[in-house]
Amino acid sequence: MTCPERGRRRNRLEERWSAGAKMNWLVKIVRSLGRGLADLSPDCKTATRLQSKALDRELPLRRRFGLRVHRSFCKWCRRYGKQIDFLRKAAHQHPDQTAEPVRQRLSDQARERIKQSLRANQE
């Protein structure tokens, strides 16, 4: 192999290496961004809890952003958010139609059976 051929071959190898290094650098950035978003974005269980809390009070900025990121990827949490938003609006539009809790009372016979059962277990 003559010197000019060796030089061309070395240049081709250097070009491949530099292109590979650039791609590797890009891959590292994308991976780190993905990990960062994964750390920021809550799981579905946490996202549903946060959506419920967000109805009552304003969430901190980091939580709001994380929830927004999660909802952009998760259609189930988006649906849940729409459902609880609908329920809240419906309850506020019709406050007169909300049911009062019915106080339930045990009958005297049922109370006596429970008392007897508790006394028997203590002995």
C-alpha positions in Angstrom: 0.0 0.0 0.0 1.4 3.4 -1.0 1.3 6.4 1.3 -1.5 8.3 -0.5 -3.8 5.2 -0.2 -3.0 4.8 3.5 -3.8 8.5 4.0 -7.2 8.2 2.2 -8.0 5.1 4.2 -7.2 6.8 7.5 -9.3 9.8 6.5 -12.3 7.5 5.8 -11.9 5.8 9.2 -11.7 9.2 10.9 -14.8 10.3 9.1 -16.7 7.2 10.2 -15.5 7.6 13.8 -16.4 11.2 14.0 -19.9 10.5 12.6 -20.3 7.7 15.1 -19.2 9.9 17.9 -21.7 12.6 16.9 -24.5 10.0 16.8 -23.4 8.6 20.1 -23.4 12.1 21.6 -26.9 12.6 20.3 -28.1 9.2 21.6 -26.8 10.1 25.0 -28.7 13.4 25.1 -31.9 11.8 24.0 -31.5 9.0 26.6 -30.8 11.5 29.4 -33.8 13.6 28.4 -36.0 10.5 28.4 -34.7 9.5 31.8 -35.3 13.1 33.0 -38.9 13.0 31.8 -39.4 9.6 33.3 -38.2 10.9 36.7 -40.5 13.9 36.3 -43.6 12.1 35.1 -45.5 10.2 37.7 -46.9 6.7 37.3 -50.6 6.2 36.6 -51.6 5.6 40.2 -49.8 8.8 41.3 -51.2 10.7 38.3 -54.8 9.9 39.2 -54.2 11.0 42.8 -52.6 14.3 41.6 -55.5 15.0 39.2 -57.9 14.6 42.1 -55.8 16.9 44.3 -55.6 19.4 41.5 -59.4 19.9 41.7 -59.1 21.1 45.3 -55.9 23.1 45.2 -53.2 24.3 42.9 -50.3 21.8 42.5 -46.7 22.9 42.7 -45.1 23.7 39.3 -43.0 20.6 39.1 -46.0 18.4 39.9 -48.2 20.2 37.3 -45.6 19.9 34.6 -45.0 16.2 35.4 -48.7 15.5 35.4 -49.0 17.3 32.0 -46.1 15.2 30.6 -47.7 12.0 31.9 -51.2 12.9 30.5 -49.6 13.7 27.1 -48.4 10.0 26.8 -51.2 8.2 28.7 -54.6 8.1 27.2 -56.1 6.4 30.3 -55.1 9.2 32.6 -56.3 11.8 30.0 -59.7 10.0 30.1 -59.8 9.9 33.9 -59.0 13.6 34.0 -61.9 14.4 31.6 -64.3 12.3 33.6 -63.5 13.9 37.0 -63.6 17.3 35.4 -67.0 16.5 34.0 -68.3 15.2 37.3 -67.0 18.3 39.1 -68.7 20.7 36.6 -71.9 18.7 36.8 -71.9 18.9 40.6 -71.3 22.6 40.6 -74.0 23.3 38.0 -76.6 21.4 40.1 -75.8 21.8 43.8 -79.5 21.5 44.7 -79.7 18.0 43.3 -76.8 16.5 45.3 -78.1 13.9 47.7 -77.7 14.4 51.5 -76.1 11.4 53.2 -78.8 9.1 54.7 -78.0 8.3 58.3 -78.4 4.6 58.8 -79.4 3.2 62.1 -79.2 -0.4 63.3 -82.3 -2.0 64.6 -82.5 -2.7 68.4 -82.4 -6.5 67.6 -79.3 -6.1 65.5 -77.5 -4.1 68.2 -78.4 -6.8 70.8 -77.0 -9.6 68.6 -73.7 -7.6 68.1 -73.4 -7.0 71.9 -74.0 -10.7 72.6 -71.4 -11.7 70.0 -68.8 -9.4 71.5 -69.5 -10.6 75.0 -69.1 -14.2 73.8 -65.8 -13.4 72.1 -64.4 -11.8 75.3 -65.1 -14.8 77.5 
